[in-house]
């Protein structure tokens, strides 16, 4: 009798396991085809002098060339500067905008969320055309009209190495908050009102409630936005490619753009694959550091 029950339980477990694998089969297939296989293939290409009709094995030569390439280090520095200037400010602006929106009624919140999220669904090319018009070096450009109001002369925003990077940073500050605002609003709505009521009874001010209630409760959300923001910033390509092409004098050449140029302009597929793997390792290290220092007391 006991053996029969044991066999039935075993069969049930095997059946449940089979259904479990069936449900995740699509996700596993998609991961294998579009993530695991490209990564493995990139690693294989990085060890070769790649050519469509015949590749030559060169070992770690592509990695060594990347480390010795001054342009790779300059692109890495540009990417790091861009990340430091954009990610913290974007998180802060998204948080402040979410705080300003939260007191409104639900319908008004929806209107603001739609307005701020609109750039996320708009074409990147269309947005770049708008920003190219804003940064027009002629007097008719909006940016030059703004600085002209303060008595300054026309600036060649995208054509000067002194202002090109800052122009991309301004573009990021003013056009990439929609997703973060929506996430922050959802997190703010998840805070129980009893905490605010208790704070009001104790005579807490708005800033005190913000610092001692809102900020701690939003720490997991902030960490998530910080990690994903850094990952996205290190992979930035579209803005530099469409706005400046990496110039002038490689002042806005990011690692993503460098990899693209090596692969599809100079056809150095092996070196491009090696640099993409190096970029992945750098992102992984930075993400680990972020979780190590900022995620100790964060619960998920």
C-alpha positions in Angstrom: 0.0 0.0 0.0 2.8 2.4 1.0 4.7 1.6 -2.2 1.6 2.3 -4.3 1.2 5.7 -2.7 4.9 6.5 -3.1 4.7 5.6 -6.8 1.6 7.8 -7.3 3.3 10.8 -5.5 6.3 10.3 -7.7 4.2 10.2 -10.9 2.4 13.3 -9.8 5.6 15.2 -9.1 7.0 14.1 -12.5 3.8 15.2 -14.1 3.9 18.6 -12.4 7.5 19.0 -13.4 6.6 18.3 -17.0 3.9 20.9 -17.0 6.4 23.4 -15.4 8.9 22.9 -18.1 6.2 23.1 -20.7 5.1 26.5 -19.4 8.6 27.9 -19.4 9.6 26.3 -22.7 8.8 29.3 -24.8 10.8 31.6 -22.6 13.7 29.1 -22.6 13.7 28.9 -26.4 13.5 32.7 -26.8 16.4 33.0 -24.3 18.5 30.4 -26.0 17.9 31.9 -29.5 18.2 35.6 -28.7 20.5 35.8 -25.7 22.6 32.6 -25.0 23.4 31.9 -28.7 24.4 35.5 -29.6 26.7 35.7 -26.5 28.4 32.4 -27.2 28.7 33.3 -30.9 30.2 36.7 -30.0 32.7 35.0 -27.8 33.7 32.7 -30.7 34.0 35.7 -33.1 36.1 37.7 -30.6 38.8 35.0 -30.8 39.0 35.2 -34.6 40.0 37.6 -37.4 36.5 37.3 -38.7 35.6 37.2 -42.3 32.3 36.0 -44.0 34.2 33.6 -46.3 36.8 32.4 -43.9 38.0 33.4 -40.4 41.4 33.0 -38.8 41.8 32.1 -35.1 43.9 34.8 -33.4 43.2 34.0 -29.7 43.2 37.0 -27.4 44.6 39.4 -30.0 41.3 41.4 -30.4 41.1 41.9 -26.6 44.7 43.0 -26.5 44.2 45.4 -29.4 41.1 46.9 -27.6 43.1 47.5 -24.4 45.9 49.2 -26.5 43.4 51.3 -28.5 43.3 54.9 -27.2 39.9 55.4 -28.8 38.4 52.6 -26.8 39.6 54.2 -23.5 38.3 57.6 -24.7 35.0 56.1 -25.6 34.8 54.4 -22.2 35.7 57.7 -20.5 33.0 59.5 -22.5 30.4 56.9 -21.6 31.4 57.1 -17.9 31.1 60.9 -17.9 27.7 60.7 -19.7 26.5 58.2 -17.2 27.6 60.2 -14.2 26.0 63.4 -15.5 22.7 61.8 -16.7 21.6 58.9 -14.5 21.6 60.6 -11.0 20.0 63.8 -12.4 17.4 61.8 -14.3 16.5 59.8 -11.2 16.2 63.0 -9.1 14.1 64.8 -11.7 11.8 61.8 -12.1 11.4 61.6 -8.3 10.6 65.3 -8.0 8.1 65.2 -10.8 6.4 62.2 -9.3 6.1 64.0 -6.0 4.5 67.0 -7.7 2.0 64.8 -9.6 0.9 62.5 -6.7 -1.4 65.1 -5.0 -3.6 65.4 -8.1 -6.7 63.3 -8.8 -6.3 60.1 -10.7 -7.5 61.4 -14.0 -5.1 64.4 -13.8 -2.2 62.0 -12.9 -3.1 59.9 -16.0 -2.8 63.0 -18.2 0.6 63.9 -16.8 1.8 60.3 -17.0 0.8 60.2 -20.7 2.5 63.5 -21.4 5.8 62.5 -19.8 5.7 59.0 -21.3 5.1 60.2 -24.8 8.8 60.6 -25.8 9.3 56.9 -24.8 7.0 55.7 -27.5 7.9 58.3 -30.1 10.5 57.5 -32.8 14.0 58.1 -31.8 14.8 59.5 -35.2 11.9 62.0 -34.9 13.1 63.1 -31.5 16.6 63.5 -32.8 15.3 65.7 -35.6 13.5 67.9 -33.0 16.7 68.2 -30.9 18.8 69.0 -34.0 16.5 71.9 -34.6 16.8 73.0 -31.0 20.6 72.9 -31.2 20.7 74.6 -34.6 24.0 76.6 -34.6 22.2 79.5 -36.3 20.5 82.3 -34.4 17.1 80.7 -35.2 18.0 77.7 -32.9 16.0 77.6 -29.7 19.1 76.9 -27.6 20.8 79.9 -29.1 17.8 82.1 -28.6 17.8 81.1 -24.9 21.5 82.0 -24.4 21.0 85.1 -26.6 18.5 86.3 -24.1 21.3 86.4 -21.5 23.6 88.3 -23.9 25.7 85.4 -25.0 26.6 84.7 -28.7 25.6 81.8 -30.8 27.0 78.4 -29.9 27.8 75.6 -32.2 26.3 73.1 -29.7 26.9 69.8 -31.6 29.9 70.9 -33.6 32.2 72.0 -30.8 34.0 69.5 -28.6 33.4 71.9 -25.7 29.6 71.7 -25.9 28.8 68.5 -27.8 28.7 66.2 -24.8 26.9 68.7 -22.7 24.3 69.0 -25.4 23.6 65.2 -25.3 23.4 65.5 -21.5 20.8 68.2 -21.7 18.9 66.1 -24.2 18.8 63.2 -21.7 17.8 65.5 -18.8 14.8 66.8 -20.7 13.5 63.8 -22.6 13.9 60.5 -20.7 11.8 60.5 -17.5 8.5 58.9 -18.5 9.2 55.3 -17.4 10.9 56.4 -14.1 8.0 58.8 -13.3 5.4 56.0 -13.8 7.5 53.6 -11.6 7.9 56.2 -8.9 4.2 57.0 -8.9 3.3 53.4 -8.5 5.7 53.1 -5.6 4.3 56.3 -4.0 0.8 54.9 -4.2 2.0 51.8 -2.4 2.9 53.6 0.7 0.2 53.2 3.4 -1.4 56.5 4.5 -1.1 55.5 8.1 2.6 56.4 8.1 1.7 60.0 6.9 -1.1 60.2 9.5 1.3 59.2 12.3 3.9 61.7 11.1 1.3 64.5 11.1 0.3 63.6 14.7 3.9 64.0 15.7 4.1 67.4 13.9 6.3 66.3 11.0 6.8 68.8 8.2 6.5 68.0 4.5 10.3 67.7 4.2 10.5 65.5 7.2 7.8 63.1 5.9 9.6 63.1 2.5 13.0 62.2 4.1 11.9 59.8 6.8 9.0 58.0 5.1 9.0 58.5 1.3 12.8 58.1 0.7 13.2 54.9 2.7 10.1 53.3 1.2 11.3 54.1 -2.3 14.8 52.8 -1.8 14.2 49.5 -3.7 12.6 51.5 -6.6 15.5 53.9 -6.6 18.0 51.1 -6.7 16.2 49.5 -9.5 16.1 52.7 -11.5 19.8 53.3 -10.7 20.9 49.9 -11.9 18.8 49.9 -15.1 19.7 53.5 -15.7 23.4 52.8 -15.6 23.0 49.7 -17.8 21.1 51.7 -20.4 23.5 54.7 -20.2 26.5 52.4 -20.8 24.7 51.0 -23.8 23.8 54.4 -25.2 24.1 54.5 -29.0 21.2 56.2 -30.7 21.7 59.8 -29.4 25.4 59.9 -30.3 24.9 58.2 -33.6 22.0 60.5 -34.8 23.0 63.7 -33.2 26.8 64.0 -33.5 28.1 60.7 -35.2 30.6 60.6 -32.3 32.3 63.9 -33.2 33.7 66.3 -33.1 37.1 64.8 -32.5 35.4 61.7 -30.9 34.2 64.0 -28.1 30.9 62.1 -28.0 32.0 58.6 -29.2 30.5 56.2 -26.7 31.4 52.5 -26.4 28.2 51.4 -28.1 28.9 53.7 -31.1 32.6 52.5 -31.2 31.5 48.9 -31.4 29.0 49.7 -34.1 31.6 51.5 -36.2 34.2 48.7 -35.8 31.6 46.1 -36.9 29.7 47.9 -39.7 32.0 50.7 -40.9 35.5 49.1 -40.6 34.2 45.4 -40.7 36.4 44.5 -37.7 33.9 42.0 -36.4 36.3 40.3 -34.1 37.4 43.4 -32.3 33.8 44.7 -32.1 32.8 41.4 -30.5 35.7 41.6 -28.0 34.7 45.1 -27.1 31.1 44.2 -26.6 32.1 41.4 -24.2 34.4 43.8 -22.3 31.5 46.2 -22.1 29.3 43.5 -20.7 31.9 42.6 -18.0 32.2 46.3 -17.1 28.4 46.7 -16.7 28.2 43.5 -14.6 31.0 44.7 -12.3 29.3 48.1 -11.8 25.9 46.5 -11.2 27.5 44.2 -8.6 29.0 47.2 -6.9 25.7 49.0 -6.8 23.9 46.0 -5.3 26.8 45.6 -2.8 26.8 49.2 -1.5 23.1 50.2 -2.0 21.2 47.0 -1.7 22.2 45.7 1.8 18.9 46.7 3.5 16.7 46.5 0.5 14.0 43.8 0.5 12.4 42.4 -2.7 
